[in-house]
Amino acid sequence: MKKLLIAPLAVAALALAGLVPSASGATSGAATVRSDDMTTVAATAKCKSLTALSNVNVRKSASTKSTILRLWYKGTKGCDIKGVDGGSYKNACGIKSYHYWRKVNYRGTVGYVPNVCVKYS
């Protein structure tokens, strides 16, 4: 059973990192990968599961002024990548004010959510 789950995860991680060869690079078979992408792939491969405590916006950077990438639904799971200190937020998930964020991968979208809106599961 574990072998069946590893292959799709590996394919998804490679696609996330952009390691799928393009038509223009078909002769060399190489793709350009930024080190930031590899960090994300490595973190995703050893996923620490998080559950959203309420519906929460996944943002492009650790700031409430940042672009919203998608909505993470209450009770669903995502992957923790790392914690970051960022812009302060107010009244998030019942906390009056705080500034710590989690970099996460939620259904293929890598972004930031307030730390107090997720828990390890």
Phi, psi and omega in degrees: 000318181297323180297324180292331181275334183288317183300310179297325178295317180296317179297317179296319179296319178294319178295319178299323182277354180078027181272011176276121183298141178271167180296324180290334181256020186296329182288323180270334180072009183261152175229149178276131181231128176279151180297329177298322178295320181294324177298317179296317180297314181298318180293322180293323181298326177250059186299128168262114187290134176239149175239135178286133180277341175203173174297130185220144179280132172269122187249159181293326176221173185278067180204143178289347177270354181285157179300135175278124180271323178188172177259133176259121186277142179307134176085352179268161186255152175215185182247135175278134176254306177191162176267145179220149174271128184218204179294150181285152176228153182237146176053040177264121175053039175086001179259130185299311180200138179198174185221005183263137185236162173244132169276126188227164169240110178244109179051044177090352177261122178261124181195198187236141176226152176301134181305323185285353182264002179225157175221152177292138181230000000 
